[in-house]
């Protein structure tokens, strides 16, 4: 549960940390079916989490994983949001309860229609930079320790407490992670001098100076201070991490020390662009880092089972080296980040141009990434097209990674396994084809899988391979007429007369007419 960071933005579905975690847990517990359901939504805060927690708990999850807080001020109904009902949590919570009633939906739609009609002729604030981040911001200046800031901290604390209390009442354990931000390589969005605090930009410059002087601990403190003094609150303040620790302890939730992981993996323990794409979203390496932090916390607290087979607890490095993400995925991420950084609040000196074309690479993969980015083709179809290109070039290993990228995003789509296997069998790459056939048999009904693989091998003229899988399929329905006839024909066709006669006898007994 959480916002865009928990959802994995801007990474495609096959590269988000929850998918990596799901794979690691599945490998650790091969006898179990592990399913991680990611309910995270971009630009939401804890009011949304609180609103959906009852529905989540109805699914009887084994554990809840929460990473949330960066959107607390500007997410819907937040203290600084353009979508707000004031500072009172009582009023907001009443709204959330009422919105489940049909009469309330009608009244709300009427009010919104009137507001839209009245505001049509009003000028838009910052229309030349009008984009999503601008839309959600109602109060662009929220100084540290101001009343709005304090109300936001209270909102975060009380909503988290309500969420954890509901989970505790339902008997569902919770893992709650602290927040990480890019503090080193992102200057404050908006600086403002107040009677009690210096401007964020001044403190940030001092942090850079301290780092150059190799006064690392002082620099680290200054970088975090500059981040907290940034009055445009797109990064959760350090007070939120303190709140997360406190509520985790109060409600016996598992605290995930995400900052420690990111700092330990950063030069001089200063979190910056080595792990972050912009202000709050981790890069590819950061996705593995988030997965590792949650995985190790689950191992430490023996989530799933008391006994973990240490031989199956594979290292984070193993998954970094073997993960099937491709150039297409990386280019797509680069395009999404490029567009984000070309808009407010990252740039305030240019007009947002919706017709502008972004490009990061002239390669074939880069071109397909652009097609996905501009919604001209689906993520899955782009990977298929790129796989077909690699096959035409005889680059079968690269083609296999493209198909595996789709499977990571859609692990239950049996057609992808079959399509990939067919391509590699056609190219005489039986070993690569098996990489798709074997997982398919494990994932779905063996009868269905073996029938499908049988048909595939027959179409490729591989009769003995087809027989092997049809023999496995018939175990599930030994007296099914179609299966028996098909197997008898294959025995005859392959010259296995004894097996054909034996199968005909069984067929005659089952179907004497």
N, C-alpha and C positions, 0 to 999 in steps of 0.2 A: 504494500500500500504506500502511496505517496504521490509526488508530482512528476514533472518531466524527467528528473534525474532517475527516479525509481523506474519510470517507464522506459528508460534507456535512450532517450533522445540525445543526439540526432542519429543514432546508429540504427541500421535496419534490424529487423526482427531476429536475424540469426546471430547478432553480435551484442545483444544486451546481456547484462550481468546475470539476470534471472535465468536465462537460457544456459549460460555457462555453469551456474550453480546447479541447475537441474541435471545437467550432464554429469557433473562430478558426483552428485548424490546417487544417480542411477548406476554409475560405475562402482560406487562403494557398496551399494545394496542391489546387486543384480537380481536377487530373488524377489524384489519388490517393484511395484509400479510407482515411480516417483512423478508427481505432477505439481509444478509450480504455476499457479494462476496469477498473472500480473494484472492487478486492478488499478494500477497507477494511471493518472490522467494529468496531462500538462496543464500548468497554470492554476492548479487548485491548492487549497490550504487545508488545515485540519477541520474546518467546518464541513468540507466535502467528505473527508474520511469519517467524521462523526455521523454524517448523514447516511453513509452506506454501510457502516459497521454492522448493523443488525442483519442486513442481507448477507454480508460476508460470513457472519457467524452461523447463519442458517445452513450454510454448506458444510458445517462441522469440520473445519480445517484442523490439521494436526498442529499447526503453528502459524502465527502471523509474523511477517517481516515488515517492519516500518522504516522508511527513510523519507522524512518530510520536514519542512521548515523554511526552505528558501522562498516559498511563495506566500508566507504567512501574512504579510502586510498587504500584498496586492492581489492575492487570490480572491475569488468571489466571496463577498461578505466580510472581507478583511478590513482592518482599521484604515488602510490607505487606499482601498480599492474603489474603482469607479462604480462597482456594483455593491452597494452597501445599504444597510438599514440602521446605521448608527453604531454607537459604541457599546450598547448594552447586549451582552450575551443572551440575556433572557429573551429579548425581542427577536434576536436572530434564531435562537433555538425554537421559539414559538413559530416563526416563519417556516423553519425546516419541518416541523410537525404538521403545520397547516397545509403545506404544499402537497401532501399526500392525499388531500381531499379534492374531489372533482369540482366542487363549488369554488374552492380557492383558486384552482387552475383557471376557471372562467373569469373571476374577478381580476386575477393577475394579468391575464391576456388583454382584458379591456384597458387596464391601467397602462400597460406597456404600449398598447396601440395609441392611446391618447398622448403619451409622452413622446412617442416617435413622430406623431403628426405635428405636435407643437414645436418640436425641435428641428423640423426639416429645414427651416430657413435660417437657423442659427449658425454662425461661423464655427468651424471646427478648430479647436486648439491645436496648433502645430500640424495643420493639414498637410504641409509639405513632407512631414515625416510620419504620416498616419499609418501605423502598423499595429500588430497585435500587442506588443509590449507597451505601446503608448496607450492603447485602448483600455487596458486593465488598470492603469495608474490613475487614481483619483487625486491623491495628495503626493506631489512629487518631492516635497521636502518634509522629512521626518527626522529631526535631529535626535541624536543619542540622548536618552533620559528625558525626552519631552513627554508630554501627557499621551500623545498618540503612540509613541514608542512603548511607553509603559503599558498602555492598554493592549498593544499588540503582544507583548510578552505575557500578559495575563491571559489573553485569549489563547495563546499557544499552550500555556501551562494547563489551564482548566479543560480545554478540549482534549489534550493528551490524557489527562487524568480520567475524563469520562470514557474515552476510548479504551484505556487499559482496564478500567473498572468493569466495563461491559465484557471484555475478553475474559477477565478473571471470573466473573459471574458465570460465564459459559464454560469455564474450565479449559480455556484455550491459552497455551503459553504464548508469550509475545517476545520477539527480538526487536529491539529498537536501536537504531544506529544514530550516532552523532553525525553532524554535517561537516562536509569539507568544501572549501572554496579556493579559488585562485587568488591568493593574497600577494604573491610576489610579482607576477607578470601582468597584472591588470591594475591600472591606476584607478582611483575612485571616480565614479560616474559624476557625482556632483559634490562639490566642497562648499562648506558654509561655516563661517566663524560665528560662534555663539559666546555669550558671556562666560560659559563654563568650559568650553572646548575650543581648541584650535581647528582650523580647516583641515579636512582629511588629506588634501593634496600636500600640505606642509609636512604632516606626519609621514606620509608615504615617501616624500623626498628624503626625510631624515632616515627612514628605514633603509633606503637604497644606499645612503652615505654610510650608515653603520655596517651594512653588508660589505661594502667596498673596503672598509677598515677591518674586516674580519671579526667584527664584534657580533657574532652570529645570534647569540641568545637575545641581545638587545634589539637586533634587527628583526628577529622573529616577533618579539612583543610589539614592536612598532608597526610591522606589517598588519598584524591582527587589529591593532588599534586603529590604523588608517581605514581598514575595511569596515570596522564598526562605526567610525565617524562619517562614512559615506552616507549622506542623507537620502539618497535614492536607494531604497532597500530591496535590491534584487539579490542580495546575499544575506543569508541568515546570520544574525549577530552571534557572538560567542556566548552571550547569555542564554541563547537557545540550547547550546550544548550543555550548559550547566543545568538547565531545566530538564533536559533529556536524562541526564544522570540521576537527578533527584527523583523524577517520576518512575524511572526504572527501578530504583531502590525501593521506593514506597510501595510499588505494586508487584514487587518480586519479578520484574521482567528482566530479560537477558540484555545487558548493555553491550553494544558492539562498538569497540573503540576505533572507528573508521579513521579518525584524524591520525592516530598513531601509525596506522598502516601507510597512509599517504605521506606523512612526514618522514617516516623511516625510508621510504623509497624515493624521496626527493633530495636533490643536492642541498647540503647544509640544512636539511629538514625544513626547507621553505617550499611550500606547495605552490607550484606554478605550471608553466606550459609543458613540462615533461609529463604531466599526468592530466592536465585540464585543457579543454578545447577553447573555452572562453572564461566566463565568470564562475559557473557552477557545474557544468557538465563534464564528466570525465571522458578522456579520450579512450582509444582502444586499450591501452595499457591500464588505464584507470578502471575500465569495465572488469578486467581480470582481477584487479586489486579489490574491488567491491565484492566480487564473488568470493575471493579468498578470505576476506574478513568475515563474511557471513558463514562460510563453510567451516572455518576454524572455530568460530563461536559455537556452531552447532556440534562440532566434534568435542569441544571442551565441555559442553553441558549435556552431551549425550542425547541430543535430539534424535528422533527416529527409533534408535535402539540403544540400550545400555552398553552393548558390546559392539565395537566397530572393528572389522577385520583390517588390521594395519597394512596388510599386503595389498588391500584395495584402496587405501587412502593415498591416492596419487598426488604428486606435487602440483603446485600452481604452474611451475615451469613446464611440466608435461603438457598441460592444456594450452599454454601460450604457443608451444612449438607445433602442436598438432591440430589446432583449431582451423576449421575450414571457412575462413572469411577470405575474400578475394579483392583484387584491385577494384572491381566494380563497387564493392561495399565501401572501401576507403574513399573512393572518389565521390560517392554519394554523400558521405559524411562531410567531406571537404566542401561540397557545393552548398549544403544546408548551413554550415557554419559561415561560409563566405557571405551568403545572403544575410544572415543574422547580423554579422559584424558590419554590414554595409548600411544598417538602419539605426534608428534611435533605440537605445541611448548610447550605442557604441560610436556613432558618428552623428554630429549635429550640424555639420557644415554643408550637407548635400541634400538634394531632394530625393526622396524615395521614388525610384523609377520602376514601375511594375513591368515595363517592357524590356528592361535591361536583361541581357543574356549573360549568365555566369558560366564559366568554363574553367576546369582545372587540369584537363588533360586532352590531348589529341589522339590518344590511343583508342582502340576499338572498345575497350572496357570503359574508358572515359566517356565515349559517345553514348553508350548504353546507359551509363549513370546519368547523363544529362536527360535522356529520354524518360527515365524514372522520375527524376527531379521535377520535370515539367509535366508530369502526369500523362505522358504520351504512351506509356507502356507500364505494365505492372512490374514490381520487383521480381516476381517469379519468372515472368516471361523474358525479362532482360537477362537473367541468369541462364535460361534455356538457350536464348539466341547466342549468348557468348560461348556456351558449351558447344553448340553446333559449329561455331567458328573455329574453336580449338580443335574439334574433331577433324574438320576439313584441313587443318594444318598438321594433323598427326600428333597434336599435343594432348594426349589422352589424360595424363595426370592432371593437367590444368582443367580439362573438361570435367573430370570427376569432382574437383573441388567446387565447380559451379553448381552441379547437381546436389552436392552435399550441403551447400549453402541454403538451397531451397528446402531440403529435408530438415535442416536444423530449425528453420522457421515453421515448417509444416510437417512435423514428424509422423503424423497419422495419414498423410496423403499417399496412399499406396500406388497411385498412378505414377508418381514421380519415380519411385523405386523401379517400377516396371519399365518406364520410358528410358531411364538411365541404363538399366540392364540391357535392354534391346539395342541401344546405341553401341554399347561396348561389345556385345556379342557379335553384332554386325561387323565391327571393326576387328574381330579376332582377339579382343582383349578380355578373355574369359576370367582372368584373375581379377580385373577391375570390376567386371560384371558381378562377381560373387560378393564384392563389397556392398552391393545394393540388395542382392537376393537374400543373403543370410540375415541381415537386420530385418528385412521384410517378414521373413518367416517367424522371427522372434516377436515381432510387434503385433501381428494379427493372427487370426485363426489359421492354424496350419493347413486345414483343408482348403480354405480359400487361397492361401498363398501358394500351396503346392499345385493347385489346379491352374492358377495364373501362370506360374513358372513353367508348368508342363506345356501350356499353350505357347508360351514364349519360345521354349526350346524347339517345339515342333516347327514353328514358323521359321526357325533358323536352321532346320535340318539336323538338329542335334538329338536324334531319337533316343539314344541310350540315357542321356541326361533327362529327357522328358519322361522316360519310363521310371527312372529313379524317383522323381517327384510325384508321379501319378500313383506309384505304389505307396507313398506316404499319405497321399490324400485319401486313398480308399480305406485306410485303417479306420478313419472316422465314420465312414458309411460303407461297410464291406458288402452290402447287398444293393447298393444303388445301381440301377440298370445302366445309366449313361456311363458311369465310371467303369463298370465291368466291361461293357462293350469296347470303350476306348482303350482300356488296358489290353484286352484280348487282341485288338487290331494292331496295337503297337508291338506286341510279342510276335505276331505273325509277320509283320513288316520287317522286324529286326532279325527274323530267322530263329527265334527262340521257341521252337515247336513244343517242347515239353511244358514250358510255362503256359503257352497258349492253350494246350489241351487241358491242363489242370484248371485254368481259368474258365474254360468252356464248360467243364463238368460242374463247377460252382455255379456258373450262370444257368445251366440247365436245371439244377436243383432249386434255385431261387425263382426261376421263371420257366416252369415246365411247359407253358403254352407258347 
